[in-house]
Amino acid sequence: MQTFQQINPEDFNHSPFRIIGKEWMLVTAEKDGRANSMTASWGGLGVMWQKNVSFVVIRKSRFTKEFVDAADTFSLTFFDRKQYGKMLGYMGTVSGRDEDKIAKFALTVSHRNGTPYFEEANKVIICKKMFCQPLTPDHFLSDSIDTEFYKDKDYHDLYISEVTDILAR
Ligand SMILES: Cc1cc2nc3c(=O)[nH]c(=O)nc-3n(C[C@H](O)[C@H](O)[C@H](O)COP(=O)(O)O)c2cc1C
């Protein structure tokens, strides 16, 4: 396996529509020495407040939210779909409240300046939280958002975070 190389954000030539929306990512953070991950396919990469940022949305019910809220930083990790598709599906349906998902798939946790990520990933984005706000129905400009995506009122919080490191193999 090639070693990770640090990539300039300007040279990161991967469509976020593909790598997030179609191939999915893990959101991982650490709390009290334990890491937890969940699959995410909504979010983005962009520029805000003169910084390169990620946009991630996490519903209030997610166990991972407790980890992201407890930490200053978290990682986004991307994987080969053929090899890790099953793992990404599992991480997106089972909660870390019920079992140690990272141990189940024997993923290797490494740290970048204290932020957990996975050696098995092919791309890693380290994020430092800058902003968190609940997405509330009074701000939806299309009626269908609330009825389509929030029938059970499990709203997302939006996190905007500085992209501090991008690693790729
Ligand atoms: C393809 C896919 C994409 C998902 N995207 C998100 C997302 O963007 N935000 C979110 O809150 N949950 C998302 N989920 C659901 C969580 O990954 C899922 O509820 C997970 O089991 C939460 O685990 P946790 O309780 O250990 O945090 C997604 C699930 C799948 C399968």
The ligand as an SDF file (V2000), in Angstrom:
LIG
                    3D

 31 33  0  0  0  0  0  0  0  0999 V2000
  -25.3470    5.9590    2.4350 C   0  0  0  0  0  0  0  0  0  0  0  0
  -25.6490    6.5280    3.7930 C   0  0  0  0  0  0  0  0  0  0  0  0
  -25.4950    7.8750    3.9970 C   0  0  0  0  0  0  0  0  0  0  0  0
  -25.7700    8.4570    5.2430 C   0  0  0  0  0  0  0  0  0  0  0  0
  -25.5790    9.7960    5.4110 N   0  0  0  0  0  0  0  0  0  0  0  0
  -25.8380   10.3490    6.6200 C   0  0  0  0  0  0  0  0  0  0  0  0
  -25.6100   11.7490    6.8230 C   0  0  0  0  0  0  0  0  0  0  0  0
  -25.1270   12.4880    5.9400 O   0  0  0  0  0  0  0  0  0  0  0  0
  -25.9350   12.2700    8.0440 N   0  0  0  0  0  0  0  0  0  0  0  0
  -26.4600   11.5010    9.0380 C   0  0  0  0  0  0  0  0  0  0  0  0
  -26.7640   12.0150   10.1270 O   0  0  0  0  0  0  0  0  0  0  0  0
  -26.6470   10.1580    8.8780 N   0  0  0  0  0  0  0  0  0  0  0  0
  -26.3390    9.5760    7.7000 C   0  0  0  0  0  0  0  0  0  0  0  0
  -26.5070    8.2360    7.5300 N   0  0  0  0  0  0  0  0  0  0  0  0
  -27.0120    7.4050    8.6200 C   0  0  0  0  0  0  0  0  0  0  0  0
  -25.9260    7.0040    9.6570 C   0  0  0  0  0  0  0  0  0  0  0  0
  -24.7370    6.6080    9.0090 O   0  0  0  0  0  0  0  0  0  0  0  0
  -26.4680    5.8260   10.4830 C   0  0  0  0  0  0  0  0  0  0  0  0
  -27.6220    6.2220   11.1820 O   0  0  0  0  0  0  0  0  0  0  0  0
  -25.4340    5.2350   11.4200 C   0  0  0  0  0  0  0  0  0  0  0  0
  -25.8690    3.9620   11.8290 O   0  0  0  0  0  0  0  0  0  0  0  0
  -25.1820    6.1120   12.6410 C   0  0  0  0  0  0  0  0  0  0  0  0
  -24.2540    5.4550   13.4410 O   0  0  0  0  0  0  0  0  0  0  0  0
  -23.9100    5.9740   14.9100 P   0  0  0  0  0  0  0  0  0  0  0  0
  -25.1810    5.9010   15.7220 O   0  0  0  0  0  0  0  0  0  0  0  0
  -22.8420    5.0190   15.3810 O   0  0  0  0  0  0  0  0  0  0  0  0
  -23.4230    7.3740   14.7690 O   0  0  0  0  0  0  0  0  0  0  0  0
  -26.2230    7.6460    6.2960 C   0  0  0  0  0  0  0  0  0  0  0  0
  -26.3920    6.2720    6.0970 C   0  0  0  0  0  0  0  0  0  0  0  0
  -26.0870    5.7060    4.8500 C   0  0  0  0  0  0  0  0  0  0  0  0
  -26.2430    4.2180    4.6540 C   0  0  0  0  0  0  0  0  0  0  0  0
  1  2  1  0
  2  3  1  0
  2 30  2  0
  3  4  2  0
  4  5  1  0
  4 28  1  0
  5  6  2  0
  6  7  1  0
  6 13  1  0
  7  8  2  0
  7  9  1  0
  9 10  1  0
 10 11  2  0
 10 12  1  0
 12 13  2  0
 13 14  1  0
 14 15  1  0
 14 28  1  0
 15 16  1  0
 16 17  1  0
 16 18  1  0
 18 19  1  0
 18 20  1  0
 20 21  1  0
 20 22  1  0
 22 23  1  0
 23 24  1  0
 24 25  2  0
 24 26  1  0
 24 27  1  0
 28 29  2  0
 29 30  1  0
 30 31  1  0
M  END
$$$$
